[in-house]
Amino acid sequence: MQGRIYSVQFDNVAITTAADFFELDPGADKQIRILSIDIGQTNRTGDANEDMLRWAIARFTGATITSGSGGTTPTPAPLNPGDVAATFTAEAANTTAATTSGTNTVIHVSTFNTRVGLLWVPPPECLALAADTTGNGKLLVRLLEAPSASTTFSGTCYVEELG
């Protein structure tokens, strides 16, 4: 099943704490899945400045989900200019992480070297999916630990909306 594909971005944001790179909230009775993630940084170059940072993709469901804060609310941009506006909403580069009293399912966890950047392009069978069938569900791309110094990140998340 092929859906509409959108990009969500943030650009040139200084991050000093564990943060949510992306918070994606499906529209009513819709599903979304992350197709790929690309995140890099511009201000810390050279061996002495690189960090190995843990990151994760999590799915929140049920109960109360409190959105993160301190970031931006980019409008998802359709890759096909003929597509309609996305029904899902996005937040990017939140410096206060989202929380839930419901279920927090970690779908993927890994590390990346800030000097090289993060490029995550999973095979189709491993795409992270969230649905808003009960009114509460989100996908989050999370930086699990603070960089050793202020790091200026930019990133894009490609999201497919189904249904």
ChimeraX attribute file (.defattr): number of C-alpha atoms within 10 A of each C-alpha:
attribute: neighborCount
match mode: 1-to-1
recipient: residues
	/A:1	4
	/A:2	8
	/A:3	13
	/A:4	17
	/A:5	21
	/A:6	22
	/A:7	19
	/A:8	23
	/A:9	24
	/A:10	20
	/A:11	15
	/A:12	14
	/A:13	19
	/A:14	17
	/A:15	19
	/A:16	15
	/A:17	19
	/A:18	19
	/A:19	25
	/A:20	26
	/A:21	29
	/A:22	29
	/A:23	25
	/A:24	25
	/A:25	25
	/A:26	26
	/A:27	21
	/A:28	15
	/A:29	13
	/A:30	17
	/A:31	22
	/A:32	27
	/A:33	21
	/A:34	26
	/A:35	21
	/A:36	18
	/A:37	21
	/A:38	15
	/A:39	20
	/A:40	21
	/A:41	20
	/A:42	15
	/A:43	14
	/A:44	16
	/A:45	12
	/A:46	8
	/A:47	8
	/A:48	7
	/A:49	14
	/A:50	17
	/A:51	19
	/A:52	15
	/A:53	18
	/A:54	17
	/A:55	21
	/A:56	17
	/A:57	21
	/A:58	22
	/A:59	21
	/A:60	23
	/A:61	23
	/A:62	16
	/A:63	14
	/A:64	14
	/A:65	18
	/A:66	11
	/A:67	16
	/A:68	19
	/A:69	17
	/A:70	14
	/A:71	19
	/A:72	15
	/A:73	18
	/A:74	14
	/A:75	16
	/A:76	22
	/A:77	18
	/A:78	19
	/A:79	12
	/A:80	10
	/A:81	8
	/A:82	7
	/A:83	12
	/A:84	10
	/A:85	13
	/A:86	19
	/A:87	16
	/A:88	21
	/A:89	16
	/A:90	21
	/A:91	25
	/A:92	28
	/A:93	29
	/A:94	24
	/A:95	19
	/A:96	15
	/A:97	23
	/A:98	18
	/A:99	14
	/A:100	14
	/A:101	12
	/A:102	14
	/A:103	16
	/A:104	17
	/A:105	12
	/A:106	14
	/A:107	15
	/A:108	14
	/A:109	14
	/A:110	10
	/A:111	14
	/A:112	16
	/A:113	13
	/A:114	21
	/A:115	18
	/A:116	14
	/A:117	17
	/A:118	18
	/A:119	15
	/A:120	13
	/A:121	14
	/A:122	13
	/A:123	9
	/A:124	8
	/A:125	6
	/A:126	13
	/A:127	17
	/A:128	21
	/A:129	21
	/A:130	24
	/A:131	23
	/A:132	19
	/A:133	14
	/A:134	11
	/A:135	16
	/A:136	19
	/A:137	26
	/A:138	27
	/A:139	27
	/A:140	26
	/A:141	23
	/A:142	22
	/A:143	24
	/A:144	18
	/A:145	14
	/A:146	16
	/A:147	19
	/A:148	13
	/A:149	14
	/A:150	14
	/A:151	23
	/A:152	16
	/A:153	20
	/A:154	19
	/A:155	22
	/A:156	19
	/A:157	24
	/A:158	20
	/A:159	26
	/A:160	22
	/A:161	22
	/A:162	18
	/A:163	11
